Amino acid sequence: MRLHHVQVACPVGGEDEARRFYRDGLEMTEVAKPAGLAGRGGCWFRAGTAEIHVGVEEPFVPARKAHPALVLDGVVELESVAARLAALAFEVDWRERHTFAGFERFHTFDAHGNRVEVLA
C-alpha cells in the first residue's frame, strides 16, 4: 500500500491563497485536476510522489491538528523552505524542531489555517 494524496480544505474562492502557500511557499507544482472534478473548485499540487489536494468545503473549518507531513532531503532545504514561508508571511513554528527522533521539523499553517508539518 502507498499513499496517493492528502486532501486539505479551503473556503469558496480560496484557491489563489492556497497557491501562494503550496506553489510559492513550498514550491510544489500545481497539476491540473481531471476534467470531471475541475468544476468543484480547489487545486492540486505535487512534489515528487507527494500530492496535496486542496478542496473547497462549505462551511469551511481549518484542520488545526490533523495535517500532512512533507519530508525534505536535508536540513539546509528545511531551513530554506521555512525562510521562504516566513518571507511570504506564513507562521513557521520551530518549537518542536528536535522532538521527533531522526528528524528536524517545523510546523506551519497554510493560508486558510490548515496545519502542515515539514521534516528533514
N, C-alpha and C positions, 0 to 999 in steps of 0.2 A: 504494500500500500504506500502511496505517496500523496502529499498534499498538492492540490491543483491551485487553489486560491483561497484567500481570506477576504471576506466582504465586510466593509465598514459602511456606515450610513452618512448621508448629508441631507440637509433640508432642500426643499424645492429651490432650484436656481443656484445651488451651492457648488456647481461643477468648477467654475473658474477659480474659486478659492481652494478647492481640492487640488487642482492642477498646480497652484502656487506651492503647495506643500509637497505633494508626491513627485511632480515633474521637476519643479525648480529647486526645491529643498533637498529631496532625497535623490534627485537625478534619475528617477525611474522613467522609462519610455512609455508614453501613452500608446495604447493599442486600440484599434477600432473594435467596437462592440459588434457582435453579429447583427445583421440587418433586423432579424426578428426581435431583438432585445433593445435596439437603439432608441426606439420610441418611448421607452420607460425612463429616459434620462440617466444620469450618472456617467461615470467614466472609468476606464480600466487602465492599469499601469503594470509594467513588467520590468524586472531587473533579473537577469539570469533566468532561473526557473521559478522565481517568486513572483506571484501576481497578487495585486491588491485591486479588488473591485469596489468602487465607490457607488453605492446605490442610493437612490432617492427614497426617503422614508418620511411619511407624514402621518401622524405627528412625529417629529424628529426628537430623539433624545441621544446625546453622545454616549459612547461606551467609555466610561471613566476607569473601569477595572479590566474588563476583557480587552485583549489587544493582540495585534500581530507583533511578532518579534522578527526582525530582519538581521541577518548575520553578514558582517563585512569581512574583508580579508585581513585587516590589521588595525592596530591602534591609531596609526597615522591617518588612515582613511576615516576611522571613527571620529577622531578629533576634527578632521576637515568637514565632515558632514555636520557635526554639531555646530561648528563655526558658521557654516552656510545657513543652517536653520536659524541660528541666533541673528544673523545679519538680515534675515527675512522677517524678523520679529516674532519667531516662534519660540516658546518656552523650551529650554533644554535643562533637564534636571539630572545632575551628576551625583546626587546623594547616595545612590545605590551602585556606584561605579564598581566597587570591589566586593559586592555581596553575593555574587554568583560564581562559584568556583570554576576556574578555567576561562573566564571571560571578563572583559571590561565592558561597561554598558552605560547608556543613559536612557532616560525616558523623555518623551516629548508628547505634544498634543497637536493633532492636525488642525487645520483652520476651523473645524467645527467642534473641537473639544474631544475628539476620539484619542485615546491613549495609544502610543506606538513605542515599542522598545527597539533600540538599536544596539547590537552587540558586536564585539570583535574578540 
